[in-house]
Amino acid sequence: MDQETERRARACSICTQVKSDPAPVELHPWVWQTKPWRCIHVDFAGPLFNKTYLVFVDAFSRGKEDVSDFHNQDH
C-alpha cells in the first residue's frame, strides 16, 4: 500500500508542484498540565511479537500509565 501511495503521489502533477513549498505553520506547544489525566496521548503499538498494544501516556507524569494487550479477533 505504501508503494502504491508513493507511486500515485509521484504521478500527481499538483503534488509535484507543491511538495517543495509546504505551507508555513505556527507551532503551538502543549500547555503544561497541573494534574494527571487532564491530557493523554493514545496510540497503537505493534505488532510486536504478533500482538498489538493500546498505549496511554499521561502528559502530566510523562510516563506510561497503562499498556493493554489488544487481541485481534476475526469476525
N, CA, C and O atoms as CSV, one atom per row, in Angstrom:
chain,resi,resn,atom,element,x,y,z
A,1,MET,N,N,0.832,-1.193,0.000
A,1,MET,CA,C,0.000,0.000,0.000
A,1,MET,C,C,0.874,1.254,0.000
A,1,MET,O,O,0.556,2.214,-0.702
A,2,ASP,N,N,1.961,1.271,0.765
A,2,ASP,CA,C,2.832,2.439,0.796
A,2,ASP,C,C,3.443,2.717,-0.574
A,2,ASP,O,O,3.544,3.871,-0.991
A,3,GLN,N,N,3.849,1.660,-1.270
A,3,GLN,CA,C,4.434,1.836,-2.601
A,3,GLN,C,C,3.407,2.391,-3.577
A,3,GLN,O,O,3.737,3.227,-4.418
A,4,GLU,N,N,2.176,1.935,-3.468
A,4,GLU,CA,C,1.116,2.441,-4.341
A,4,GLU,C,C,0.842,3.917,-4.048
A,4,GLU,O,O,0.643,4.704,-4.973
A,5,THR,N,N,0.832,4.293,-2.775
A,5,THR,CA,C,0.624,5.697,-2.395
A,5,THR,C,C,1.759,6.560,-2.931
A,5,THR,O,O,1.512,7.635,-3.478
A,6,GLU,N,N,2.999,6.101,-2.781
A,6,GLU,CA,C,4.147,6.846,-3.301
A,6,GLU,C,C,4.069,6.989,-4.820
A,6,GLU,O,O,4.342,8.063,-5.356
A,7,ARG,N,N,3.701,5.921,-5.510
A,7,ARG,CA,C,3.592,5.960,-6.971
A,7,ARG,C,C,2.551,6.988,-7.409
A,7,ARG,O,O,2.782,7.760,-8.339
A,8,ARG,N,N,1.408,6.989,-6.732
A,8,ARG,CA,C,0.345,7.944,-7.090
A,8,ARG,C,C,0.769,9.388,-6.801
A,8,ARG,O,O,0.461,10.291,-7.578
A,9,ALA,N,N,1.474,9.607,-5.688
A,9,ALA,CA,C,1.929,10.960,-5.350
A,9,ALA,C,C,2.938,11.469,-6.375
A,9,ALA,O,O,2.910,12.643,-6.742
A,10,ARG,N,N,3.833,10.588,-6.841
A,10,ARG,CA,C,4.811,10.987,-7.860
A,10,ARG,C,C,4.133,11.305,-9.193
A,10,ARG,O,O,4.601,12.163,-9.941
A,11,ALA,N,N,3.042,10.621,-9.487
A,11,ALA,CA,C,2.336,10.826,-10.751
A,11,ALA,C,C,1.396,12.031,-10.708
A,11,ALA,O,O,0.924,12.478,-11.754
A,12,CYS,N,N,1.122,12.552,-9.543
A,12,CYS,CA,C,0.183,13.673,-9.377
A,12,CYS,C,C,0.893,14.990,-9.693
A,12,CYS,O,O,1.859,15.350,-9.020
A,13,SER,N,N,0.422,15.707,-10.711
A,13,SER,CA,C,1.088,16.958,-11.105
A,13,SER,C,C,0.973,18.032,-10.024
A,13,SER,O,O,1.922,18.787,-9.810
A,14,ILE,N,N,-0.150,18.113,-9.351
A,14,ILE,CA,C,-0.313,19.103,-8.278
A,14,ILE,C,C,0.617,18.777,-7.113
A,14,ILE,O,O,1.231,19.673,-6.534
A,15,CYS,N,N,0.719,17.485,-6.771
A,15,CYS,CA,C,1.602,17.074,-5.667
A,15,CYS,C,C,3.048,17.459,-5.954
A,15,CYS,O,O,3.745,17.954,-5.067
A,16,THR,N,N,3.506,17.235,-7.187
A,16,THR,CA,C,4.896,17.548,-7.520
A,16,THR,C,C,5.145,19.050,-7.541
A,16,THR,O,O,6.270,19.484,-7.296
A,17,GLN,N,N,4.121,19.858,-7.828
A,17,GLN,CA,C,4.289,21.310,-7.838
A,17,GLN,C,C,4.426,21.887,-6.435
A,17,GLN,O,O,5.182,22.838,-6.235
A,18,VAL,N,N,3.715,21.338,-5.468
A,18,VAL,CA,C,3.694,21.935,-4.128
A,18,VAL,C,C,4.532,21.176,-3.100
A,18,VAL,O,O,4.610,21.607,-1.949
A,19,LYS,N,N,5.158,20.063,-3.477
A,19,LYS,CA,C,5.876,19.252,-2.495
A,19,LYS,C,C,7.042,19.994,-1.857
A,19,LYS,O,O,7.361,19.738,-0.696
A,20,SER,N,N,7.690,20.909,-2.582
A,20,SER,CA,C,8.834,21.620,-2.011
A,20,SER,C,C,8.438,22.958,-1.399
A,20,SER,O,O,9.306,23.717,-0.968
A,21,ASP,N,N,7.154,23.255,-1.355
A,21,ASP,CA,C,6.687,24.535,-0.829
A,21,ASP,C,C,5.589,24.312,0.211
A,21,ASP,O,O,4.434,24.670,-0.023
A,22,PRO,N,N,5.944,23.719,1.366
A,22,PRO,CA,C,4.904,23.477,2.373
A,22,PRO,C,C,4.400,24.790,2.980
A,22,PRO,O,O,5.145,25.761,3.107
A,23,ALA,N,N,3.151,24.791,3.340
A,23,ALA,CA,C,2.555,25.981,3.949
A,23,ALA,C,C,3.163,26.215,5.327
A,23,ALA,O,O,3.314,25.267,6.098
A,24,PRO,N,N,3.520,27.470,5.657
A,24,PRO,CA,C,4.069,27.743,6.991
A,24,PRO,C,C,3.004,27.511,8.059
A,24,PRO,O,O,1.837,27.860,7.882
A,25,VAL,N,N,3.423,26.929,9.143
A,25,VAL,CA,C,2.511,26.611,10.234
A,25,VAL,C,C,3.101,27.140,11.534
A,25,VAL,O,O,4.275,26.915,11.827
A,26,GLU,N,N,2.284,27.840,12.307
A,26,GLU,CA,C,2.734,28.322,13.607
A,26,GLU,C,C,2.707,27.165,14.598
A,26,GLU,O,O,1.689,26.489,14.750
A,27,LEU,N,N,3.828,26.944,15.266
A,27,LEU,CA,C,3.897,25.874,16.250
A,27,LEU,C,C,3.212,26.298,17.534
A,27,LEU,O,O,3.364,27.431,17.991
A,28,HIS,N,N,2.466,25.386,18.105
A,28,HIS,CA,C,1.771,25.656,19.359
A,28,HIS,C,C,2.152,24.571,20.355
A,28,HIS,O,O,1.672,23.442,20.247
A,29,PRO,N,N,3.003,24.890,21.321
A,29,PRO,CA,C,3.413,23.855,22.277
A,29,PRO,C,C,2.253,23.442,23.178
A,29,PRO,O,O,1.326,24.214,23.424
A,30,TRP,N,N,2.329,22.204,23.663
A,30,TRP,CA,C,1.323,21.713,24.602
A,30,TRP,C,C,1.387,22.526,25.885
A,30,TRP,O,O,2.468,22.890,26.348
A,31,VAL,N,N,0.231,22.804,26.452
A,31,VAL,CA,C,0.162,23.503,27.734
A,31,VAL,C,C,0.600,22.533,28.825
A,31,VAL,O,O,0.144,21.390,28.867
A,32,TRP,N,N,1.492,22.995,29.713
A,32,TRP,CA,C,1.969,22.142,30.799
A,32,TRP,C,C,0.805,21.828,31.734
A,32,TRP,O,O,0.125,22.738,32.207
A,33,GLN,N,N,0.578,20.570,31.997
A,33,GLN,CA,C,-0.560,20.139,32.805
A,33,GLN,C,C,-0.249,20.228,34.299
A,33,GLN,O,O,0.887,20.008,34.721
A,34,THR,N,N,-1.265,20.552,35.088
A,34,THR,CA,C,-1.093,20.680,36.539
A,34,THR,C,C,-1.662,19.495,37.300
A,34,THR,O,O,-1.436,19.362,38.503
A,35,LYS,N,N,-2.398,18.632,36.608
A,35,LYS,CA,C,-2.990,17.452,37.240
A,35,LYS,C,C,-2.879,16.265,36.288
A,35,LYS,O,O,-2.875,16.435,35.069
A,36,PRO,N,N,-2.791,15.058,36.856
A,36,PRO,CA,C,-2.755,13.870,35.998
A,36,PRO,C,C,-4.077,13.653,35.261
A,36,PRO,O,O,-5.139,14.060,35.731
A,37,TRP,N,N,-3.994,13.017,34.123
A,37,TRP,CA,C,-5.125,12.596,33.297
A,37,TRP,C,C,-5.950,13.758,32.737
A,37,TRP,O,O,-7.104,13.563,32.357
A,38,ARG,N,N,-5.379,14.951,32.683
A,38,ARG,CA,C,-6.048,16.076,32.016
A,38,ARG,C,C,-5.807,16.021,30.515
A,38,ARG,O,O,-6.654,16.417,29.716
A,39,CYS,N,N,-4.633,15.520,30.152
A,39,CYS,CA,C,-4.267,15.392,28.746
A,39,CYS,C,C,-3.528,14.071,28.580
A,39,CYS,O,O,-2.502,13.839,29.218
A,40,ILE,N,N,-4.054,13.213,27.723
A,40,ILE,CA,C,-3.399,11.927,27.497
A,40,ILE,C,C,-3.124,11.748,26.010
A,40,ILE,O,O,-3.832,12.288,25.159
A,41,HIS,N,N,-2.104,10.996,25.722
A,41,HIS,CA,C,-1.755,10.632,24.357
A,41,HIS,C,C,-2.072,9.150,24.217
A,41,HIS,O,O,-1.652,8.346,25.050
A,42,VAL,N,N,-2.799,8.785,23.188
A,42,VAL,CA,C,-3.228,7.401,22.983
A,42,VAL,C,C,-2.805,6.979,21.580
A,42,VAL,O,O,-3.001,7.711,20.610
A,43,ASP,N,N,-2.223,5.788,21.492
A,43,ASP,CA,C,-1.810,5.283,20.188
A,43,ASP,C,C,-1.700,3.770,20.238
A,43,ASP,O,O,-1.665,3.171,21.313
A,44,PHE,N,N,-1.647,3.166,19.078
A,44,PHE,CA,C,-1.401,1.734,18.970
A,44,PHE,C,C,0.087,1.507,18.764
A,44,PHE,O,O,0.757,2.321,18.127
A,45,ALA,N,N,0.605,0.417,19.294
A,45,ALA,CA,C,1.984,-0.003,19.062
A,45,ALA,C,C,1.963,-1.444,18.588
A,45,ALA,O,O,1.218,-2.270,19.115
A,46,GLY,N,N,2.769,-1.737,17.610
A,46,GLY,CA,C,2.843,-3.117,17.154
A,46,GLY,C,C,2.559,-3.220,15.682
A,46,GLY,O,O,2.406,-2.217,14.985
A,47,PRO,N,N,2.491,-4.414,15.230
A,47,PRO,CA,C,2.551,-5.637,16.028
A,47,PRO,C,C,3.963,-5.894,16.557
A,47,PRO,O,O,4.955,-5.669,15.864
A,48,LEU,N,N,4.025,-6.358,17.765
A,48,LEU,CA,C,5.261,-6.718,18.440
A,48,LEU,C,C,5.057,-8.104,19.008
A,48,LEU,O,O,4.208,-8.302,19.877
A,49,PHE,N,N,5.823,-9.060,18.529
A,49,PHE,CA,C,5.644,-10.463,18.908
A,49,PHE,C,C,4.207,-10.920,18.628
A,49,PHE,O,O,3.590,-11.615,19.434
A,50,ASN,N,N,3.697,-10.511,17.465
A,50,ASN,CA,C,2.352,-10.881,16.996
A,50,ASN,C,C,1.232,-10.325,17.870
A,50,ASN,O,O,0.136,-10.886,17.892
A,51,LYS,N,N,1.483,-9.251,18.581
A,51,LYS,CA,C,0.449,-8.603,19.392
A,51,LYS,C,C,0.441,-7.115,19.092
A,51,LYS,O,O,1.470,-6.535,18.746
A,52,THR,N,N,-0.732,-6.499,19.229
A,52,THR,CA,C,-0.887,-5.060,19.090
A,52,THR,C,C,-1.280,-4.501,20.444
A,52,THR,O,O,-2.106,-5.086,21.146
A,53,TYR,N,N,-0.690,-3.367,20.816
A,53,TYR,CA,C,-0.925,-2.778,22.134
A,53,TYR,C,C,-1.577,-1.407,21.999
A,53,TYR,O,O,-1.258,-0.644,21.087
A,54,LEU,N,N,-2.485,-1.104,22.906
A,54,LEU,CA,C,-3.069,0.222,23.017
A,54,LEU,C,C,-2.324,0.918,24.148
A,54,LEU,O,O,-2.385,0.476,25.295
A,55,VAL,N,N,-1.619,2.008,23.834
A,55,VAL,CA,C,-0.728,2.660,24.791
A,55,VAL,C,C,-1.324,3.994,25.223
A,55,VAL,O,O,-1.751,4.789,24.385
A,56,PHE,N,N,-1.352,4.238,26.530
A,56,PHE,CA,C,-1.800,5.503,27.106
A,56,PHE,C,C,-0.603,6.164,27.786
A,56,PHE,O,O,0.089,5.529,28.583
A,57,VAL,N,N,-0.357,7.438,27.473
A,57,VAL,CA,C,0.705,8.187,28.141
A,57,VAL,C,C,0.085,9.456,28.703
A,57,VAL,O,O,-0.518,10.242,27.972
A,58,ASP,N,N,0.238,9.648,30.000
A,58,ASP,CA,C,-0.277,10.828,30.679
A,58,ASP,C,C,0.701,11.984,30.472
A,58,ASP,O,O,1.889,11.841,30.761
A,59,ALA,N,N,0.221,13.129,29.975
A,59,ALA,CA,C,1.091,14.265,29.692
A,59,ALA,C,C,1.641,14.899,30.962
A,59,ALA,O,O,2.689,15.543,30.915
A,60,PHE,N,N,0.969,14.737,32.087
A,60,PHE,CA,C,1.441,15.316,33.346
A,60,PHE,C,C,2.666,14.576,33.857
A,60,PHE,O,O,3.694,15.190,34.144
A,61,SER,N,N,2.561,13.283,33.968
A,61,SER,CA,C,3.674,12.498,34.507
A,61,SER,C,C,4.703,12.168,33.436
A,61,SER,O,O,5.846,11.832,33.745
A,62,ARG,N,N,4.291,12.266,32.171
A,62,ARG,CA,C,5.141,11.938,31.033
A,62,ARG,C,C,5.612,10.489,31.074
A,62,ARG,O,O,6.613,10.124,30.456
A,63,GLY,N,N,4.885,9.692,31.799
A,63,GLY,CA,C,5.235,8.282,31.899
A,63,GLY,C,C,4.111,7.416,31.387
A,63,GLY,O,O,2.965,7.849,31.267
A,64,LYS,N,N,4.461,6.195,31.092
A,64,LYS,CA,C,3.477,5.239,30.600
A,64,LYS,C,C,2.564,4.856,31.753
A,64,LYS,O,O,3.040,4.372,32.780
A,65,GLU,N,N,1.278,5.061,31.602
A,65,GLU,CA,C,0.319,4.742,32.652
A,65,GLU,C,C,-0.272,3.351,32.487
A,65,GLU,O,O,-0.534,2.652,33.465
A,66,ASP,N,N,-0.478,2.961,31.235
A,66,ASP,CA,C,-1.152,1.689,31.012
A,66,ASP,C,C,-0.815,1.188,29.618
A,66,ASP,O,O,-0.816,1.949,28.651
A,67,VAL,N,N,-0.534,-0.073,29.533
A,67,VAL,CA,C,-0.372,-0.708,28.230
A,67,VAL,C,C,-1.252,-1.936,28.247
A,67,VAL,O,O,-1.024,-2.864,29.023
A,68,SER,N,N,-2.252,-1.943,27.395
A,68,SER,CA,C,-3.201,-3.048,27.360
A,68,SER,C,C,-2.948,-3.904,26.132
A,68,SER,O,O,-2.776,-3.385,25.030
A,69,ASP,N,N,-2.927,-5.205,26.324
A,69,ASP,CA,C,-2.751,-6.141,25.217
A,69,ASP,C,C,-4.037,-6.176,24.398
A,69,ASP,O,O,-5.121,-6.386,24.941
A,70,PHE,N,N,-3.911,-5.971,23.108
A,70,PHE,CA,C,-5.052,-5.985,22.201
A,70,PHE,C,C,-5.006,-7.272,21.403
A,70,PHE,O,O,-4.017,-7.529,20.717
A,71,HIS,N,N,-6.027,-8.074,21.470
A,71,HIS,CA,C,-6.086,-9.307,20.688
A,71,HIS,C,C,-6.934,-9.056,19.452
A,71,HIS,O,O,-8.076,-8.605,19.546
A,72,ASN,N,N,-6.369,-9.349,18.309
A,72,ASN,CA,C,-7.131,-9.221,17.064
A,72,ASN,C,C,-8.070,-10.407,16.949
A,72,ASN,O,O,-7.656,-11.558,17.088
A,73,GLN,N,N,-9.332,-10.117,16.694
A,73,GLN,CA,C,-10.325,-11.177,16.577
A,73,GLN,C,C,-10.924,-11.146,15.186
A,73,GLN,O,O,-11.297,-10.087,14.679
A,74,ASP,N,N,-11.014,-12.313,14.574
A,74,ASP,CA,C,-11.670,-12.420,13.276
A,74,ASP,C,C,-13.157,-12.627,13.498
A,74,ASP,O,O,-13.557,-13.488,14.283
A,75,HIS,N,N,-13.981,-11.840,12.810
A,75,HIS,CA,C,-15.436,-11.969,12.954
A,75,HIS,C,C,-16.007,-12.604,11.727
A,75,HIS,O,O,-17.219,-12.804,11.643
